[in-house]
Amino acid sequence: MSDLQPGVYQHLVTRELDGLLRTVSDRDLIDRRSLDLADSHETLVRHLAALTRRALRSVRGENDAVRLARQVEIVNRVADLLGDLVPEAAPEEMVEGRGRAALDCQGPGRRWPGALSAPTGGPPHRQCAAGQRAPGSQRSAMS
């Protein structure tokens, strides 16, 4: 964000944006408000998701396996930190060592893995019939 254009942003004020806002000479043009506690977690998680996406995308390695291993390591360290900071809200969600995706479920009435559900009162687990694939999934060489 190198240039600040007039307009409504409704963005989280980061250090970079704060620095740009300080360069605006007419303070009446700036409207800052505290985050609404009712949905502050949504605003903050979008910010964290964008940071995480950018960080994981920038990971390099001598080959794809090394790159994926590093990405998994980063995600697991973040999950570990969340567990340390908020133990009651961060269940054990470490990524399996090789970073695989679950695309199929086997057997009638089997539930999708916990990572695809909301364990804290969200929507119920989706169920699948024997051998049915997750909607939109394809077989992968990841398994």
TANOR-V860113 format. One line per field, one symbol per residue. ss: DSSP state (~ for helix, > for strand, _ for the rest). psi: psi as a letter, one per 30 degrees, with the letter a starting at -180 (. if undefined). A space follows every 50 residues. Layout:
ss: ???
psi: ???
This chain:
ss: ______________~~~~~~~~____~~~__________~~~~~~~~~~~ ~~~~~~~~_____~~~~~~~~~~~~~~~~~~~~~~_______________ ___>______>__~~~__________>_____>__________
psi: jfkjkklkehlkjleeeeeeeffkejfffkjkllkkfegeeeeeeeeeee eeeeeeefkllfleeeeeeeeeeeeeeeeeeeeeeieffjljhkkkeghl kjflkkkkgklllffgljfhgallkklllkgklkkgllklgf.
